[in-house]
Amino acid sequence: MADLTIYLGNKNYSSWSLRPWLALKHTTLAFDEVVIPLYQPSSRETALKYSPSGRLPALHHGAITVWESLAICEYLAETFPNFELWPMDPAARTRARSVSTEMATGFQALRAHLPMNVRSSFPGRDVAPEVQADINRMMALWRDCRTRFGGKQGDFLFGRFTIADAMFAPVVTRFRTYRIDLEREADAYCERIMALPAMQEWVSAAKNEPMIVEAFEF
């Protein structure tokens, strides 16, 4: 059994679980994972066994417990610095933390109207103005990061894959699920995220999950 165990919600629906899982996969460290079905009568009671907040994801590293997606990512970056989960350049690192926090706390309209559902396809959904504003803001963030810090250094927001890419990965799945029209460069970035072996592994697992939450199947 690995010293690291991450407790996750349903892979098809849990955007918050995908983020630290991707960061953890990037480290190449051995870890165990446990999926706890959400949106069930016993979900919170079960999650409380592993997460003080009763919410997932949660990471156990020996005697240490870390919960909340961005906190888990920060813990991994601090504990295993050789994997460079944040950019090394101070200016790039500051920007990466800023956009990651904005993703964690913002884009409420997008979250509400385009819920994560990895295995499904719902093309043609009307995009309300407030949702389009969130989409435009996200594309602007991506464009700025790529222009200022990514450039020719690599395929991701800051060149190499970082926590910032992990934080935006669930939105990439949303854009694919709902067939959202994006700028060419934004669409190309989404393709690069979806092509990651870890993303392909997550998508495959999501497609094979037996759990169905009717509220997200529309």
C-alpha distance (Angstrom), angle and dihedral (degrees) to the residues before:
residue distance angle dihedral
M1 . . .
A2 3.81 . .
D3 3.79 121.1 .
L4 3.81 87.7 -127.5
T5 3.79 121.2 67.9
I6 3.79 125.2 174.1
Y7 3.79 120.8 -162.0
L8 3.78 112.9 -150.2
G9 3.77 141.4 -175.6
N10 3.80 123.7 -127.8
K11 3.79 108.4 -45.4
N12 3.79 92.7 -140.0
Y13 3.80 94.7 57.5
S14 3.81 110.3 17.2
S15 3.79 109.2 96.0
W16 3.79 90.6 169.3
S17 3.81 91.4 57.4
L18 3.80 94.4 50.2
R19 3.80 94.2 58.2
P20 3.83 101.7 62.6
W21 3.80 91.3 32.7
L22 3.81 89.1 60.6
A23 3.79 91.4 47.8
L24 3.79 90.2 49.1
K25 3.81 91.7 49.1
H26 3.81 88.8 51.5
T27 3.80 90.4 59.9
T28 3.84 90.3 59.7
L29 3.81 87.9 -140.3
A30 3.79 117.9 145.7
F31 3.77 112.6 -106.3
D32 3.77 141.6 161.1
E33 3.78 122.5 -128.1
V34 3.78 130.8 -156.7
V35 3.81 121.4 -166.9
I36 3.80 114.6 -150.7
P37 3.82 113.4 -166.8
L38 3.79 111.1 -120.1
Y39 3.80 129.2 -150.5
Q40 3.80 91.6 41.8
P41 3.83 126.0 121.3
S42 3.81 90.8 -110.6
S43 3.82 97.3 40.3
R44 3.80 98.1 101.5
E45 3.79 93.7 43.2
T46 3.79 90.4 52.3
A47 3.80 94.1 44.0
L48 3.82 90.8 51.6
K49 3.79 88.1 65.7
Y50 3.79 88.9 66.7
S51 3.81 106.4 20.8
P52 3.83 125.4 47.7
S53 3.81 90.1 -146.7
G54 3.78 93.7 50.7
R55 3.78 88.2 -123.0
L56 3.77 131.8 110.1
P57 2.95 146.5 -89.6
A58 3.78 105.7 51.8
L59 3.79 129.2 166.7
H60 3.80 124.7 -148.7
H61 3.79 116.3 -162.6
G62 3.76 107.5 177.2
A63 3.81 104.6 -62.0
I64 3.81 93.2 -13.7
T65 3.80 122.1 97.7
V66 3.79 121.8 -166.9
W67 3.79 124.0 -179.0
E68 3.81 135.5 -175.8
S69 3.79 119.4 56.9
L70 3.78 102.3 -104.2
A71 3.81 92.6 41.9
I72 3.81 89.4 54.6
C73 3.80 90.7 49.7
E74 3.81 91.0 49.2
Y75 3.79 90.4 49.1
L76 3.80 91.3 52.3
A77 3.81 91.7 48.2
E78 3.79 91.8 49.9
T79 3.81 97.0 42.1
F80 3.80 96.7 43.3
P81 3.82 104.6 30.4
N82 3.81 94.2 161.3
F83 3.82 89.2 75.7
E84 3.83 90.7 61.4
L85 3.80 96.7 -140.6
W86 3.81 87.8 171.3
P87 3.82 122.6 47.2
M88 3.78 113.8 -92.0
D89 3.81 94.9 -135.6
P90 3.85 109.0 87.7
A91 3.79 95.0 -137.0
A92 3.78 92.4 48.5
R93 3.81 91.3 44.7
T94 3.81 91.4 52.6
R95 3.80 91.3 49.8
A96 3.81 91.7 46.3
R97 3.80 91.1 52.9
S98 3.80 91.2 47.3
V99 3.81 95.8 51.4
S100 3.80 90.9 43.3
T101 3.79 91.4 53.8
E102 3.80 91.2 46.3
M103 3.80 88.3 53.7
A104 3.79 91.0 49.0
T105 3.80 94.7 50.7
G106 3.80 106.0 26.0
F107 3.80 143.9 51.9
Q108 3.78 93.3 70.1
A109 3.80 95.4 160.0
L110 3.79 92.1 52.9
R111 3.81 91.3 48.8
A112 3.80 92.9 49.7
H113 3.80 98.6 45.1
L114 3.81 100.1 35.2
P115 3.82 106.3 38.9
M116 3.78 118.3 -173.7
N117 3.79 114.2 -92.1
V118 3.79 108.5 155.1
R119 3.79 100.4 -176.0
S120 3.81 97.6 46.2
S121 3.79 136.0 76.8
F122 3.81 123.2 -147.2
P123 3.81 107.3 170.3
G124 3.76 122.0 177.0
R125 3.78 98.4 35.7
D126 3.80 113.6 155.2
V127 3.80 111.8 -110.0
A128 3.79 111.9 -143.4
P129 3.82 117.8 -139.9
E130 3.81 92.7 -107.4
V131 3.81 90.3 52.4
Q132 3.80 91.3 48.9
A133 3.80 88.7 50.6
D134 3.82 89.0 56.1
I135 3.81 90.7 47.8
N136 3.80 91.2 49.6
R137 3.78 91.7 48.9
M138 3.79 91.2 50.5
M139 3.79 93.2 49.7
A140 3.81 89.0 49.5
L141 3.81 90.6 52.3
W142 3.77 92.0 49.8
R143 3.81 91.7 46.8
D144 3.80 92.0 50.0
C145 3.80 94.1 48.3
R146 3.79 92.7 47.7
T147 3.82 92.8 46.3
R148 3.80 96.4 45.7
F149 3.79 102.5 34.3
G150 3.81 113.4 2.9
G151 3.76 104.6 50.4
K152 3.78 112.4 123.4
Q153 3.79 93.8 -16.9
G154 3.80 95.0 90.4
D155 3.78 147.5 -47.8
F156 3.79 100.6 -75.8
L157 3.79 138.5 71.4
F158 3.79 94.1 -81.7
G159 3.78 98.2 22.1
R160 3.79 99.9 -97.2
F161 3.81 121.7 49.7
T162 3.81 111.5 -83.5
I163 3.79 140.3 167.4
A164 3.81 87.9 -84.9
D165 3.80 89.9 65.6
A166 3.79 90.7 47.2
M167 3.80 90.4 52.3
F168 3.81 92.7 54.2
A169 3.81 96.7 40.9
P170 3.84 95.6 91.9
V171 3.80 90.1 54.6
V172 3.79 88.8 52.9
T173 3.81 88.4 59.0
R174 3.80 89.4 49.9
F175 3.78 91.6 52.8
R176 3.81 88.7 53.0
T177 3.81 94.8 44.8
Y178 3.81 93.5 52.6
R179 3.83 96.6 33.2
I180 3.79 92.9 -124.5
D181 3.80 116.2 -168.3
L182 3.80 109.5 -119.7
E183 3.77 138.2 177.7
R184 3.79 112.5 -88.4
E185 3.80 94.7 -107.1
A186 3.80 92.2 46.5
D187 3.79 90.5 50.2
A188 3.80 90.4 49.8
Y189 3.81 90.0 51.3
C190 3.81 89.6 52.3
E191 3.79 89.6 52.4
R192 3.79 90.5 53.3
I193 3.79 92.1 50.8
M194 3.79 93.3 47.8
A195 3.82 90.8 48.7
L196 3.80 93.1 59.3
P197 3.83 109.9 114.9
A198 3.80 89.7 -130.2
M199 3.81 91.0 53.4
Q200 3.78 90.7 49.3
E201 3.79 89.1 51.3
W202 3.82 91.4 50.9
V203 3.82 92.9 47.2
S204 3.79 91.5 49.8
A205 3.80 91.1 51.3
A206 3.82 91.2 46.7
K207 3.78 91.4 53.1
N208 3.79 91.1 52.0
E209 3.80 97.2 48.3
P210 3.81 113.1 115.8
M211 3.81 94.1 -152.4
I212 3.80 116.4 102.8
V213 3.80 123.0 -172.5
E214 3.79 107.3 -161.2
A215 3.80 93.7 -157.1
F216 3.81 89.7 67.9
E217 3.81 97.4 41.7
F218 3.78 101.7 87.7
